[in-house]
Structure formats: C-alpha cells, structure tokens
Amino acid sequence: MKRLPWKWIVAALVLLLVIGGGLRALNARKAQQAAAQATASAKAEAAVELAATDVVLAETRNLTRGLPVSGSLRAVNSAFVKARVAGELRDLTLREGDAVQAGQVVARIDPTEAQARLKQAQEQADAARAQIDIAQRQWNNNKALVDQGFISRTALDTSWNNFVAAEANHKAALAAVDVARKSLDDTVLKAPIAGVISQRLAQPGERVAIDVRVLEIVDVSRLELEATLGAADSIDVRVGQEALLTVEGRTAPVTARVVRINPSAQAASRSVPTYLTLSETTGLRQGLFAQGTLATGQVSSLAVPLAAVRTDKPSPYVQVVEAGRVAHRTVQPGARGESGRETWVAVEGVPAGAQVIRGHVGTLRPGTLVRFTGGVAATPAASAVRTPKP
C-alpha cells in the first residue's frame, strides 16, 4: 500500500485546526449574542416604580384663562412734604417708620424773616391807610371851596382821584399783608395725609430752599400693583377682574382686583398700564415685587398639567401609561389656564381618562414596564375630586 506524502498529512491537520477554531469562534459569538439579548431583555423588562401622585388623568377641566402680571407695589396715597419758604429747618424729629396723622406738625422753618416781612407789610398798610385819611380830608375841603366858588372843578376832580388812588394803595398793602401772613404760616410744615414716614430727605439745621423735599409720607393701608400689559393682551382686561399674586417675602398668595386701566398706551413700549388694588396689605410694604396671573375668562376642555407636556422632540408629547407600560403620545396643545392652583393646558391626541405621567418624573423610554407603589394608580374617581366646580 502506497503511503500519503507527509505534506498532505500536514495540510489535513492544518485544515482541521482551522475548522475547529472557526467553530469555537462561532460558538463564542453566539454565546455573546445570546448574552447581549438576555441583557437587553432584562433592561427592557426593568420596571420603573411610580407613586400614585406621579400620574394624573387627562380629563375635562374648567380652566381659568389669564395673563401674567408683575410689578412693584406702591401706595395709592403718598405725598412729599416740601418747604414752601426758604430758611433754616427746625423741630424735625420724625424718622423713617414713624406714623403721622393728617394735619400734624412735622417740622418748622425759622420764622424770623417771615415775621419781619409781615411786620413790614403791616406798617406799609398802616401808612396807606393814613394816606386815605389825608386824601379824604383834602377832597372834603376842596368840595366846600368849589361850592363857594374859590377853586375850579378840576382841582376837586384831582383831589377825588388822589383819594381813589390812596384807597387802591391801601388795598394793595392789605394784600401784601395777606401774602406775608401766608409765608409765615408756611414756616410750619404739616402732614397732608395720614401714613408712615418713608424718607427723611433733610436734616435739622439745614437751610432749605423753596420746594425742597423734606419728608415722604406713604399710606400703606392701600397698596396697588401697576402692571404693564401688551396692546393685544389689554383688550381682554376689564375693571373688576381678579388676579392671584405672589408677593416676595410672603408665602400666602394675595388676591387683587383691577380698578383702573390707563386709556393711553405708553409711547415707547406701546404697553398699557393697568392698576390692581390688593385686598390685603397686612405686612406688605411699598416697593415689594409681586407677580401672578390675571383671570380673563374660563374655558372647559380636555386638559393635562402643563408640566406634563414635553418638548424634547420635534412635536410636543406626553408620556402615558398604557397596559402597564410607558407610551409616548403626540399632542396638540391649546388654551392654558389655572385649575386648582396649577397651570393646565388643553390638549388633543390623548383620550379622556388616560394616565399621564407628570413632568417631574423625567423622560422614560417607550415600552418601559410600570409598577405603582402599593399597586394603586390614579383613578377617574380620585381625579374627579380635584376637578374644580364651574
């Protein structure tokens, strides 16, 4: 029997080794794929646990439509106490935070100059009165002389004109006395309104000029918010509409009501100033910042919380729980409004009663298994309790 050459034997062994290595590699690859599939399946089946408060039912709600408003609080009544005469400021003891009553004396200006001017005007008036007496006696004498034919009628007319001029000078002097007395009265500074001192703008002993501001008084019992609205937004605003405001430094919201709407738009911004009076002012101060929503009407529609509508895709969508798994449903947002102190938005694209995942949960992959804590989820009955009555 003829033996095979050793080359063929080596080639056969090499071929067997190659085939064996390929089979081992193929088996390893299949094992890796199986492991990857098992891992993917485990991840796909990994459930997210939600509380009952993490979902809300899409339902028909009465949404209070409104406009955002903001601005600083200011007192409805405020006034500056100004110096009406020039002089040295005296008796100014009030400081910021002190309460005053209307008509209360808050400061004085040195009256020395005003008293001297009043005395001067009074003396001039007395001198003018003396001239009247002289002119009257001269006229009486000339009248007697005319009747006797000793002087002409022209001399009598001249004496009469002198008498009339003396009376006019006396009246002018009396008016000057009134002006001087008014200046003396103006040296006493009084509070024009009742309120609280907001600013002290001058110091005792300082010489002030006319119309220099000395004190600012504000009446914090009535505060209002001046909000500037766009031209389009102001069309729906009416006197009497209410707003819910949040004031800095205060946890509880404050209600306000529209009391005035400026008939003219501001030239630069084309905005319309609107004034809202606050219903409660306890603890509030002028200048605090406030913001909130002005209610302009109501609309009834199928709605979800605004925070539940996500916009990280080309089209807005909400995350819903369907058959125990997460699903993404594209929606068409509509009107927004307040419901139960939360902003909701009307939507199209989800059925009534759909379990919508709230926005604070974050983004979940579609198909993720959902388990509820305690096995309880939102129900239509529970949600109906939160629906405000129209």
Secondary structure, DSSP 8 states (H G I E B T S, - for coil): -----HHHHHHHHHHHHHHHHHHHHHHHHHHHHHHHHHHHHHHHT-EEEE-GGGEEE-EEEEEEEEEEEEEEEEEEEEEEEE-SS-EEEE-----TT-EE-TT-EEEEE--HHHHHHHHHHHHHHHHHHHHHHHHHHHHHHHHHHHHHTSS-HHHHHHHHHHHHHHHHHHHHHHHHHHHHHHHHHTTEEE-SSSEEEEEE-S-TT-EE-TT-EEEEEEEEEEEEEEEEE-TTGGGG--TT-EEEEEETT-SS-EEEEEEEE-SS--TTT--EEEEEEES--TT--TT-EEEEEEEEEEEEEEEEEGGG-B-SSSS-EEEEEETTEEEEEE-EEEEEEESSSSEEEEEESS-TT-EEE-GGG----TT-EEEEGGG----HHHHHHHS---
